């Protein structure tokens, strides 16, 4: 049996249209573009829409899953981030990431070739860890940029009856979150502000935070594999720019459901709390690769959580799908929808 096509609704709530220029495009503007310029196609199972992590194309015996993401908030470990964040977007669709393409734009500076070699080495190592092959792309030294920029594209495949989308969350579902929030942000902050953090908190603390890319890790491919092999989950989503709060809003919008979140259950790692407090950042709205958001039936949650735990991956029930559209705290009040990722404040953003 083929899965139903994801819904394509574009009239966004008014509060989703209040986003400044820095970061993601205004969702209401983007929704208008998608409606105007992205017609449906008979083989396009999941097309471009707000809240979905990847496109899905019907290849007859299976689905091809395709995602693309740039790395723009850091220049450290560019190749690693490029592979892992794009693999995440494919994995949350229930698919296996297979092939990676990279567009690498380099600034016109001395040592650009060495810079490119290091980034390619990072891509290769990350691909080996995940079973992904670099199969193409484009590399150039270009005018008008001051730092390298990597735009990645990941292709994967999934059996027709194993596809998962962000549009499948159902009333009554529990929401699980793996690891903790803002794992990626913790590593980025530590690397970008290493000197001042070392002076204040010491070398060991900074190294521990920098190593968040590997432990707990920004890849959620392993936990996505575990989850889809244990239960028929209703939806999965990859929290990235805008943090866990934005991811919950996106899941609510994609599935057209309400979400109630238990504030005290959100897993914020101690190192993340320290860094966010140090720089005045809200951990709810900061880039959050490394966590997998799962919507599933309450009867399946014990089995899924046990399977994750057996592989050393913690998971937490953070809320429930219920009521009308929107994301609220249990007990009342909306979760914030961040107009731009909190990490931009580290670079002088508002």
C-alpha positions as CSV (number, residue, x, y, z in Angstrom):
1,X,0.0,0.0,0.0
2,X,1.4,3.4,-1.0
3,X,1.6,6.1,1.7
4,X,-0.7,9.1,1.3
5,X,0.8,12.2,-0.3
6,X,1.7,14.9,2.2
7,X,-0.8,17.7,2.4
8,X,0.1,21.0,0.8
9,X,-1.5,23.9,2.6
10,X,0.0,27.3,2.1
11,X,-2.1,29.9,3.9
12,X,0.1,30.2,7.0
13,X,-0.9,31.8,10.3
14,X,-0.3,35.5,10.5
15,X,2.4,35.1,13.2
16,X,4.5,33.0,10.9
17,X,5.0,36.0,8.6
18,X,7.0,38.1,11.0
19,X,10.6,37.1,10.2
20,X,13.4,39.6,9.3
21,X,15.7,39.2,6.4
22,X,18.6,37.4,8.1
23,X,18.2,33.6,8.1
24,X,15.4,31.7,6.5
25,X,13.1,33.4,4.1
26,X,9.8,34.8,5.5
27,X,7.6,31.6,5.6
28,X,4.6,33.5,4.1
29,X,6.7,34.7,1.2
30,X,8.2,31.3,0.7
31,X,4.8,29.7,0.8
32,X,3.6,32.1,-1.9
33,X,6.6,31.2,-4.1
34,X,6.0,27.4,-3.6
35,X,2.4,27.8,-4.6
36,X,3.3,30.0,-7.6
37,X,6.3,28.3,-9.0
38,X,6.2,24.6,-7.9
39,X,3.4,22.8,-9.7
40,X,2.5,19.2,-8.7
41,X,3.9,16.3,-10.7
42,X,2.5,12.8,-10.9
43,X,5.7,11.2,-9.6
44,X,6.4,13.8,-6.9
45,X,5.1,12.2,-3.7
46,X,6.4,14.9,-1.4
47,X,7.2,18.2,-3.0
48,X,8.6,21.5,-1.6
49,X,6.6,22.5,1.4
50,X,7.1,24.2,4.8
51,X,7.8,21.6,7.5
52,X,9.1,18.8,5.3
53,X,12.7,17.8,5.3
54,X,13.1,16.4,1.8
55,X,11.5,15.8,-1.5
56,X,10.3,12.3,-2.4
57,X,10.2,11.0,-6.0
58,X,8.4,7.9,-7.2
59,X,11.0,5.5,-8.9
60,X,8.5,2.7,-9.4
61,X,9.8,0.0,-7.1
62,X,10.9,2.5,-4.4
63,X,11.1,6.2,-3.5
64,X,14.1,8.4,-4.1
65,X,14.5,10.9,-1.3
66,X,16.4,14.1,-2.0
67,X,17.4,16.9,0.4
68,X,19.6,20.0,0.1
69,X,21.0,22.2,2.8
70,X,23.9,24.8,3.0
71,X,26.2,25.3,5.9
72,X,26.2,29.0,6.7
73,X,26.5,29.5,10.5
74,X,30.1,28.2,10.8
75,X,33.2,27.6,8.8
76,X,34.6,25.0,11.2
77,X,34.3,21.3,10.0
78,X,32.4,22.5,7.0
79,X,32.5,19.1,5.2
80,X,31.4,17.2,8.3
81,X,28.4,19.4,8.9
82,X,27.5,19.4,5.2
83,X,27.3,15.6,5.0
84,X,25.6,15.0,8.3
85,X,22.9,17.7,8.2
86,X,21.9,16.6,4.7
87,X,21.9,12.9,5.7
88,X,19.7,13.8,8.6
89,X,17.0,15.3,6.3
90,X,16.9,12.1,4.3
91,X,17.0,9.8,7.3
92,X,13.9,11.4,9.0
93,X,11.9,10.4,5.9
94,X,12.6,6.7,6.8
95,X,15.2,6.5,4.0
96,X,18.8,5.4,3.8
97,X,21.2,8.2,2.8
98,X,23.4,6.9,-0.1
99,X,24.9,9.6,-2.3
100,X,26.2,13.2,-1.6
101,X,26.8,16.1,-4.0
102,X,28.7,19.2,-2.9
103,X,28.9,22.7,-4.3
104,X,31.9,24.3,-2.6
105,X,32.5,28.0,-3.1
106,X,35.9,29.2,-1.9
107,X,37.0,32.8,-1.3
108,X,39.8,34.3,-3.5
109,X,42.5,33.9,-0.8
110,X,46.0,32.4,-0.6
111,X,45.7,28.7,0.4
112,X,42.3,28.1,-1.2
113,X,43.5,24.8,-2.5
114,X,44.5,23.6,0.9
115,X,41.2,24.8,2.3
116,X,39.4,22.8,-0.4
117,X,41.5,19.7,0.4
118,X,40.6,19.8,4.1
119,X,36.9,20.2,3.4
120,X,37.0,17.3,0.9
121,X,38.8,15.2,3.6
122,X,36.0,16.0,6.1
123,X,33.3,15.0,3.5
124,X,35.1,11.7,2.9
125,X,35.4,10.8,6.6
126,X,31.8,11.7,7.4
127,X,30.6,9.8,4.3
128,X,32.6,6.7,5.5
129,X,30.9,6.8,8.9
130,X,27.5,7.0,7.4
131,X,27.9,4.8,4.4
132,X,27.5,7.7,2.0
133,X,29.5,8.2,-1.3
134,X,30.5,11.6,-2.7
135,X,29.1,11.3,-6.3
136,X,29.4,14.8,-7.8
137,X,29.1,18.5,-7.3
138,X,31.0,21.6,-8.2
139,X,34.0,23.5,-6.7
140,X,35.2,27.0,-7.6
141,X,37.0,30.1,-6.3
142,X,34.5,32.9,-6.5
143,X,34.4,36.6,-6.0
144,X,32.2,38.3,-3.5
145,X,32.6,36.0,-0.5
146,X,35.0,36.1,2.5
147,X,34.7,32.5,3.7
148,X,34.0,29.1,2.2
149,X,30.4,28.1,1.7
150,X,29.2,24.5,1.2
151,X,25.9,23.6,-0.2
152,X,25.2,19.9,0.0
153,X,22.6,17.6,-1.6
154,X,21.9,14.1,-0.3
155,X,20.1,11.4,-2.1
156,X,18.7,8.3,-0.5
157,X,16.1,5.6,-1.0
158,X,13.3,4.0,0.9
159,X,10.8,1.2,0.3
160,X,7.4,2.5,-0.7
161,X,5.7,1.3,2.5
162,X,8.4,2.7,4.8
163,X,8.2,6.4,4.0
164,X,7.8,8.8,6.9
165,X,6.9,12.5,6.6
166,X,6.5,15.4,8.9
167,X,2.8,15.5,7.9
168,X,1.8,12.3,9.6
169,X,1.5,13.3,13.3
170,X,-1.9,12.2,14.7
171,X,-3.9,13.4,17.7
172,X,-3.0,11.3,20.7
173,X,0.6,10.7,19.6
174,X,3.4,11.1,22.1
175,X,6.4,13.3,21.1
176,X,9.8,11.9,21.7
177,X,13.1,13.7,21.4
178,X,16.5,12.0,21.3
179,X,19.6,13.2,23.1
180,X,19.2,16.9,23.9
181,X,18.4,20.2,22.3
182,X,20.9,22.5,20.6
183,X,23.7,20.0,20.3
184,X,25.0,21.6,17.0
185,X,24.8,25.0,18.5
186,X,26.9,24.0,21.5
187,X,29.7,22.8,19.3
188,X,29.6,25.8,17.0
189,X,29.7,28.3,19.9
190,X,32.6,26.5,21.5
191,X,34.6,26.6,18.3
192,X,33.8,30.1,17.3
193,X,34.4,31.6,20.8
194,X,37.1,29.2,21.9
195,X,39.6,31.8,23.3
196,X,37.2,33.6,25.6
197,X,35.5,30.4,26.7
198,X,38.8,28.8,27.5
199,X,39.8,31.7,29.7
200,X,36.5,31.6,31.6
201,X,35.7,27.9,31.8
202,X,39.0,26.1,31.0
203,X,40.4,23.9,28.2
204,X,38.6,20.7,29.2
205,X,35.2,22.3,29.1
206,X,35.8,23.9,25.7
207,X,37.0,20.6,24.2
208,X,34.0,18.8,25.6
209,X,31.7,21.3,24.0
210,X,33.6,21.2,20.7
211,X,33.3,17.4,20.6
212,X,29.5,17.6,20.7
213,X,29.7,17.1,16.9
214,X,30.7,13.5,17.7
215,X,29.4,13.0,21.2
216,X,26.4,13.1,21.6
217,X,26.8,13.9,17.8
218,X,24.9,15.9,15.3
219,X,24.0,12.9,13.1
220,X,20.6,11.4,13.8
221,X,20.9,8.7,11.1
222,X,21.5,5.9,13.5
223,X,18.5,6.7,15.7
224,X,16.2,7.1,12.7
225,X,17.3,3.7,11.5
226,X,16.5,2.2,14.8
227,X,13.1,3.9,15.1
228,X,11.8,2.8,11.7
229,X,12.9,-0.8,12.3
230,X,11.1,-1.0,15.6
231,X,7.7,0.7,15.0
232,X,5.6,2.4,12.4
233,X,6.1,6.0,13.6
234,X,3.7,8.6,12.3
235,X,6.1,11.4,11.8
236,X,9.7,12.4,12.3
237,X,11.4,15.8,12.0
238,X,14.9,17.2,12.1
239,X,15.2,20.3,14.3
240,X,17.8,22.6,12.7
241,X,17.7,26.4,12.2
242,X,15.4,28.1,14.7
243,X,15.9,25.3,17.2
244,X,13.4,22.9,18.8
245,X,10.7,25.5,19.1
246,X,10.7,26.2,15.4
247,X,10.8,22.4,14.7
248,X,7.7,21.9,16.8
249,X,5.9,24.7,15.0
250,X,6.9,23.2,11.6
251,X,5.6,19.7,12.7
252,X,2.4,21.2,13.9
253,X,1.9,23.1,10.6
254,X,2.9,20.2,8.3
255,X,0.5,17.8,10.1
256,X,-2.1,20.4,10.8
257,X,-2.3,19.4,14.5
258,X,-1.9,21.0,17.9
259,X,1.1,20.2,20.1
260,X,1.4,20.5,23.9
261,X,4.9,20.6,25.3
262,X,6.1,19.9,28.8
263,X,8.6,22.6,29.6
264,X,10.3,20.7,32.4
265,X,10.8,17.7,30.1
266,X,12.9,19.4,27.4
267,X,16.4,17.9,27.7
268,X,18.9,20.7,27.8
269,X,22.4,19.5,28.4
270,X,24.4,21.3,31.1
271,X,27.1,22.5,28.6
272,X,24.4,24.0,26.4
273,X,22.8,25.8,29.3
274,X,26.2,27.3,30.3
275,X,27.0,28.6,26.8
276,X,23.5,30.0,26.1
277,X,23.6,31.8,29.5
278,X,27.1,33.1,28.7
279,X,26.0,34.8,25.5
280,X,22.4,35.6,26.3
281,X,20.9,33.0,23.9
282,X,17.6,31.1,24.2
283,X,18.3,27.3,23.9
284,X,14.8,26.9,22.5
285,X,15.6,28.8,19.4
286,X,19.2,27.9,18.5
287,X,20.3,25.5,15.8
288,X,19.6,22.0,17.0
289,X,20.9,19.3,14.7
290,X,21.6,16.2,16.7
291,X,18.0,15.7,18.0
292,X,15.4,13.5,16.4
293,X,11.8,14.6,16.9
294,X,9.4,11.6,16.7
295,X,5.6,11.4,16.8
296,X,4.2,8.0,17.5
297,X,1.4,6.1,19.2
298,X,1.7,5.8,23.0
299,X,1.6,2.0,22.7
300,X,4.8,2.0,20.6
301,X,6.8,4.5,22.7
302,X,8.2,2.0,25.3
303,X,9.5,-0.3,22.6
304,X,11.1,2.6,20.7
305,X,12.7,4.1,23.8
306,X,14.0,0.8,24.9
307,X,15.6,0.1,21.5
308,X,17.2,3.5,21.5
309,X,18.5,3.0,25.0
310,X,20.0,-0.3,24.1
311,X,22.3,1.6,21.6
312,X,23.2,4.3,24.1
313,X,20.8,6.9,22.7
314,X,18.7,8.6,25.4
315,X,15.1,9.7,24.5
316,X,12.6,11.8,26.4
317,X,8.8,12.3,26.1
318,X,8.5,16.0,25.7
319,X,4.8,16.4,24.9
320,X,1.7,15.2,23.1
321,X,-0.2,15.9,19.8
322,X,-3.7,17.1,20.6
323,X,-6.2,19.9,20.1
324,X,-6.2,22.5,17.4
325,X,-3.1,23.7,15.4
326,X,-0.5,25.6,17.3
327,X,2.3,24.8,19.8
328,X,1.6,25.5,23.5
329,X,3.2,24.8,26.8
330,X,1.3,22.3,28.9
331,X,-0.6,24.6,31.3
332,X,-0.9,27.4,28.7
333,X,1.0,29.9,26.6
334,X,2.5,29.6,23.1
335,X,6.0,28.4,22.5
336,X,8.0,31.2,20.9
337,X,8.5,31.2,17.2
338,X,11.9,32.7,16.7
339,X,12.2,35.2,13.8
340,X,15.8,34.1,13.2
341,X,18.1,31.6,14.8
342,X,19.5,32.6,18.1
343,X,23.1,31.8,17.0
344,X,23.0,34.8,14.7
345,X,23.4,37.0,17.8
346,X,26.9,35.6,18.2
347,X,27.8,37.3,14.9
348,X,26.2,40.7,15.7
349,X,22.6,39.9,14.7
350,X,19.6,41.5,16.6
